[in-house]
Amino acid sequence: MLASYKLLSKFVDLKDITPEEIENKLTFAGLEVEGVERLAYASNLVIGQILKVDNHPDSDHLHILQVDEGKKYGVEQIVCGAPNVKEGLKVIVARPGASLSKNNVKINKSTIRGVESNGMCCSLLELGVDKLFLTDAQINGIEELEEDAVVGNENVLEYLGLDDTIFDINVLANRSDVLAIFSLAKELSALFDRKLTLPEVAKYDEVPTNIKCSSETTDCPQFSIKVVRNVVTKASPKWLKEFLMAQGIRSINNIVDIGNYIMVLTGQPIHMYDLDKLHSNEFVVKNDVEQDVVCLDDKTYHLEKGDLVVTNNNEPVCLAGVMGLSNVAVDENTKNIAIESANFKGSTIRKTSTRIGLSSESSAHFLKGINPKQDEFVLDLTAELLVELAQANVVEKTSRYNTISSEKTRIECSVDYINKRLGTNFDYETITSILNKLFIETIDVNHNMFIAIVPDHRIDIQCDADLSEEVIRYVGFGQIKSQLPLMVTTVGGYTPSQQKRLNIRNLLIDQGLNEALTYTLISPSDNEKFVLLNNDEAYQICNPMTIDHSVVRKGIVSSLLDVIKYNLAHQQQDLKFFEVSDVITKAHHYQELCVVLNGSNESRGKLESNKYDFYDIHGIFEAIMNSLGIEKNRYKEERLIDSIYYHPGRTTKILFGKEVVGVCGQVHPQMSKDIGETYVLDLNLSALFELKVPQTKMNQVSKYPSVNRDLSLVLKKDILSSDIIRVVKKAGGSMVKNVEIFDVYEGEHLEKGYKSVAISITFQDENKTLVEKEINQVVDSIVSELFKVLKAELRK
Amino acid sequence: MQEKVKQIHQESLEEIKNASNLEDLQNIRNKYLSKKSELMSFMSQMKNLSSDERICFGQLMNTIKEDISNKIEEKKKALEEIKLKEQLEKETIDFTLPSRSFSRGSKHPFSAIVDQVSQIFIGMGYQIAEGSEVETDEFNFELLNVPKGHPARDMQDSFFINDTLLMRSQTSPVQAHVMLSKNGQGPIKIISPGKVYRRDDDATHSHQFGQIEGLVIDKNINMGNLLSTLELFAKAMFGEKRQVRMRSSYFPFTEPSVEADISCFECGGKGCSLCKGTGWIEVLGAGMVHPNVLRMCGFDEKEYQGFAFGIGIERVAMLKYGIDDIRKFYQNDKRFNKQFSKE
């Protein structure tokens, strides 16, 4: 919200307090000042009067002026380009040496097309006044001052009402009260311990009213109307225009301006009806009207059940708290006015305002919450201004509908409680005097316990904890002494699965991969691709910002493939990314790891690089299983041949029993046309983490020598090397310590459909040195078993 | 005979001198020093000499043999040195060519901050609690003292799935889950890092971002405890000299609520562009847990008190690493991500 220093100082004594001090104090007390701006920027100004206007000999639009600047400066010659110069006009002169506007424009003596010019005649725009508040004539020409302007006066900004400073305050949801200048003045008077002078309303001889108010819904607990008669619509006086401008509001006429001024002062939105356009003296607030209405902005809106509406004679007259209807609006011919001051429930206003896409200053105030107990004061103050500024001569008594208790909120609290919460040592007197300064009355119970009585405008103070905040924000949080908690020792640390996740991330990073972070919300079409770890239904966002972020992802592979796409589009190569992320569907919540490899492993840049292949991605998979202590016999790995997303000959699925916990392999060439050969590892980490693995135990290392034997086999091409190793180990028994594949060959000299595989078998015994004969026996049985099971023959 | 031997000696020395490689040198050795060599054949003729002559000739032969042998050895050494030198020269490489990569990859700056903050609080005896990014309205708002229609809901425009489910707009619901799981028994010391979602998108706001929630609950926890905890955190994260100051603020689930600023780590508090001349940088929100929250989450608010704080993950990363646009966290440009390899 904007708050004018001058307006505030009308109600609280701010003498000798600088805007900087106010900024600082408010900010630390919870009303963050986000900006402090002067309304206008100018120095070395004086009011002058044009004595003579001559055309410039070398220009068709410049004039040579003789300007009287008073006794001190005498008459100066000024060259001016404004179209509205004329003899006798009183103008603002920026003298040589003046600086104008925020950007520090300097005015100097100069010669313009051969004619000497000693200063400049100014427009308000040039003084830094926002265009919003100026007419076209004011923007295009120099300012034409009123007759009352005194030639030679150097306090020009003061004369113009522009000698003001504006605070921009970020009002948080709890302090909606300071949206009223009166409340902000109270706050300042408390914080600086200065005198507060709020207006007392003069009581007029009010006449009885025949207006009746009521509400059919608890969403409107209070509704009041006051009638004022015989107003005259005209321009507002200068002081009111100036205050509104300082608050960022454009002046319209005295009636509208008074309404805005009242809202600025009290925080209470008021609404005015043209009494003579109403057909009944009864106002009823309803929430069950369904029809189209035309508002003040001349647009049509549809009312639904639940929307708050003010009705008169059963016809809607106001979209309550949001905007009035045009057919009952006040205009320049209005004579008699019904003024409304009501309390509408913020959440209901929010719903309506959001649904129809219409908000106003008024709705913004209701959303944040208003002081519920000041309607009579507000209406009296409004009436007073209408009498003073619009010549109203009949003021009727206020007609009220009110279900809000006039009781003030009372809170039981104690000095001990406040100190215990804050970790402070304040005594009774300190605490209660602070609360009193903040307009919270206190009743002493036993000089520890007390009862606090909360002023009406502080709707945020509801319990004893709130009082502790009032105390500490008043004295400042600098009063709190830093002290580490005294409590029982707790064991900190990661849970086992958090530790495992960290280990795996570190493993991948240490191996050269880059960790990625992508969005959880993706497009519905992306969410159907590459999801093999679950078969679930995704959560959908009902109010997405764009379709691209409208569903909760069921898997993270397509996000990582987008990362590849992005980097290729930005000329990056050798792409190796991974991400660990939660995946949440209607049926499951687990952590997923995805690794993607694309291009070549540029181990020495372009000098030495190897295209990524299946064995790179599978190596990563094996390293992860190894680091988790999950042995190969704990899971199955099968070819994944039935997915349109993966290469059927180069992809496996990883299974725990029947549950698919991972996919490892190449993206289907049809799916990777735009990014090229890409490899993916997609794992359900939660499933991996949940698997119990045994405690590590040492195995004895044999002290006897080992012996190697090589076999070259010929067998059918589709036999997996893992099967060869399995058969060798089974036939060889405990003596076989290791089996390595050291050559695979297909092609010439071999029958079609066959391959040759060379293996090296390591034999070793824990208890003795093996002799030739023993080894030969075992090799023989291995060879015969290989033939029996796999039809593998020794290569001749 | 002597003359002949001396002549052969001279010839051998000449040949040794001219030998250009080790093979030649070996041939020379065979030619002059093997038993069948011409030179050695004179030994068999010694028996025809008188004993004085024999002694004299024998001495001459020995001197010559020794001399040839020494000269061959000398030459061998010289040739070997030349050969080694040639080999080393040949094997000399350009040490500035690219090395074979053995480098780490990179942690994402987001998780780098999460890991660092986690380590700091684990050291203080905290545990890491994690929740679900799809939350209920009850946990995301109501149990945190934000009933339906509360104006604070405007502070957080959320992504809703239906009337009761939404993408969590803060990590605070984890507080409520942990408290309820404790059945009203303290102490609690947790932090809770994670992703949160709000309908917001510009250079400083992303619709997805990260928070780290902290919660301590016990019987005598006060505002001073919060301050000292934040001071420890600030020093560990941003340097030993950091100070913390608190300003009054508002969060529905804490009372009193504060914004905590740390003294600027760029200028040490003198004022610079990072801290916009104020010497202080806003890094987190905190406060004493609201009695309503304690009560709704099963704790006796007369017996227990607690503090909570919330740290913006990207905010800390942007400050610490000088990242200027939050969207860079989610682009995953290799050139950006790679810069964090030592984190």
Contacts between the chains, C-beta under 8 A, distances in Angstrom:
chain1	res1	chain2	res2	distance
A	27	B	247	6.3
A	28	B	247	5.2
A	28	B	248	6.4
A	29	B	248	5.4
A	30	B	247	7.2
A	30	B	248	3.1
A	30	B	249	5.9
A	30	B	250	6.6
A	32	B	247	7.5
A	32	B	249	7.7
A	32	B	259	7.9
A	172	B	155	8.0
A	172	B	249	6.7
A	172	B	250	3.8
A	173	B	150	7.7
A	173	B	151	4.3
A	173	B	152	4.5
A	173	B	154	6.9
A	173	B	155	6.1
A	173	B	250	6.2
A	173	B	252	7.5
A	174	B	152	8.0
A	174	B	250	4.4
A	174	B	252	7.9
A	175	B	250	7.0
A	176	B	151	7.0
A	345	B	149	7.3
A	346	B	149	6.6
A	346	B	151	6.1
A	347	B	148	6.8
A	347	B	149	2.8
A	347	B	150	7.9
A	348	B	149	7.9
A	350	B	149	7.5
A	350	B	154	7.5
A	367	B	151	6.2
A	367	B	154	6.6
A	368	B	151	5.3
A	369	B	151	6.0
A	420	B	220	7.5
A	420	B	222	6.4
A	420	B	305	7.2
A	421	B	222	6.1
A	421	B	223	6.7
A	421	B	288	5.9
A	421	B	305	6.3
A	422	B	222	6.2
A	422	B	223	4.7
A	422	B	224	7.5
A	422	B	256	7.7
A	423	B	222	3.4
A	423	B	223	5.1
A	423	B	224	3.2
A	423	B	225	6.7
A	424	B	223	7.8
A	424	B	224	7.8
A	463	B	255	7.8
A	463	B	291	6.2
A	463	B	292	7.6
A	464	B	291	7.7
A	465	B	255	4.1
A	465	B	256	7.6
A	465	B	288	7.0
A	465	B	290	6.3
A	465	B	291	5.2
A	466	B	255	5.9
A	468	B	255	7.3
A	468	B	256	6.1
A	468	B	288	7.7
A	469	B	248	7.1
A	469	B	255	5.6
A	469	B	256	3.5
A	469	B	257	7.3
A	472	B	223	7.1
A	472	B	248	7.6
A	472	B	256	5.6
A	473	B	248	3.8
A	473	B	256	6.8
A	477	B	223	7.9
A	477	B	227	8.0
A	477	B	245	7.1
A	477	B	246	3.8
A	477	B	247	6.7
A	477	B	248	6.9
A	477	B	258	6.1
A	478	B	245	6.9
A	480	B	223	5.1
A	480	B	224	5.3
A	480	B	227	5.5
A	480	B	246	7.1
A	481	B	224	5.1
A	481	B	227	7.7
A	482	B	224	5.9
A	482	B	227	4.5
A	482	B	228	4.0
A	482	B	231	5.7
A	483	B	222	7.8
A	483	B	224	4.2
A	483	B	225	6.2
A	483	B	227	7.9
A	483	B	228	5.6
A	484	B	225	6.6
A	484	B	228	4.7
A	484	B	229	7.2
A	484	B	232	7.7
A	485	B	216	6.4
A	485	B	218	6.8
A	485	B	220	7.8
A	485	B	221	5.8
A	485	B	225	4.1
A	485	B	228	7.8
A	485	B	229	7.2
A	486	B	220	6.8
A	487	B	187	5.3
A	487	B	218	4.6
A	487	B	220	7.5
A	487	B	221	7.6
A	488	B	187	6.2
A	489	B	125	6.3
A	490	B	125	4.2
A	490	B	126	7.5
A	490	B	127	7.6
A	490	B	187	6.4
A	490	B	189	5.0
A	491	B	125	6.6
A	491	B	127	7.8
A	492	B	121	6.9
A	492	B	122	4.2
A	492	B	123	6.8
A	492	B	124	6.5
A	492	B	125	4.1
A	492	B	126	4.9
A	492	B	127	6.0
A	492	B	189	7.3
A	493	B	122	5.5
A	493	B	127	6.6
A	494	B	118	7.5
A	494	B	122	7.1
A	494	B	128	5.9
A	495	B	127	7.6
A	495	B	128	7.0
A	498	B	128	5.7
A	498	B	130	7.7
A	502	B	115	7.2
A	505	B	107	7.4
A	505	B	111	7.3
A	508	B	105	6.9
A	509	B	104	5.6
A	509	B	105	4.7
A	509	B	106	6.6
A	509	B	107	5.7
A	510	B	104	5.5
A	510	B	105	7.6
A	511	B	105	7.0
A	512	B	101	6.5
A	512	B	103	6.0
A	512	B	104	6.7
A	512	B	105	4.6
A	513	B	105	4.2
A	514	B	105	4.8
A	514	B	106	5.0
A	514	B	108	8.0
A	514	B	332	7.8
A	514	B	334	6.3
A	514	B	337	4.7
A	514	B	338	6.3
A	515	B	105	7.1
A	515	B	106	6.4
A	515	B	107	5.3
A	515	B	108	4.2
A	515	B	111	6.3
A	515	B	337	7.1
A	516	B	108	6.4
A	516	B	332	4.4
A	516	B	337	6.9
A	517	B	108	4.8
A	517	B	110	5.1
A	517	B	111	7.3
A	517	B	329	5.9
A	517	B	330	6.2
A	517	B	332	6.9
A	518	B	330	6.5
A	518	B	332	6.8
A	519	B	207	7.8
A	519	B	208	5.5
A	519	B	330	6.1
A	520	B	133	6.3
A	520	B	167	7.5
A	520	B	195	6.4
A	520	B	197	7.3
A	520	B	208	6.1
A	521	B	159	7.1
A	521	B	167	7.3
A	521	B	197	7.1
A	521	B	207	7.1
A	521	B	208	7.0
A	539	B	134	5.9
A	539	B	161	5.0
A	539	B	165	7.2
A	540	B	161	6.6
A	541	B	159	4.8
A	541	B	160	7.0
A	541	B	161	6.3
A	541	B	167	7.1
A	542	B	160	5.2
A	542	B	161	6.4
A	542	B	162	6.5
A	543	B	159	6.5
A	543	B	160	5.6
A	543	B	199	7.2
A	544	B	159	6.9
A	545	B	199	5.6
A	545	B	201	6.6
A	545	B	207	6.1
A	549	B	207	6.3
A	552	B	133	7.8
A	552	B	134	6.5
A	552	B	161	7.7
A	552	B	167	7.4
A	563	B	332	4.4
A	566	B	331	6.5
A	566	B	332	6.6
A	566	B	333	7.0
A	567	B	332	7.4
A	567	B	333	6.6
A	567	B	334	5.1
A	570	B	333	6.2
A	570	B	335	7.9
A	572	B	333	7.3
A	572	B	334	4.4
A	572	B	335	6.9
A	575	B	334	6.6
A	576	B	105	7.0
A	577	B	332	6.7
A	577	B	337	7.9
A	582	B	132	7.6
A	582	B	133	5.9
A	582	B	195	7.9
A	584	B	132	6.3
A	584	B	133	6.0
A	584	B	134	4.9
A	589	B	132	6.0
A	589	B	134	7.9
A	602	B	101	7.5
A	603	B	100	5.2
A	603	B	101	5.0
A	604	B	97	7.6
A	604	B	98	4.4
A	604	B	99	6.9
A	604	B	100	5.3
A	604	B	101	7.1
A	605	B	98	4.4
A	607	B	97	6.7
A	607	B	98	5.5
A	608	B	98	7.7
A	608	B	100	7.2
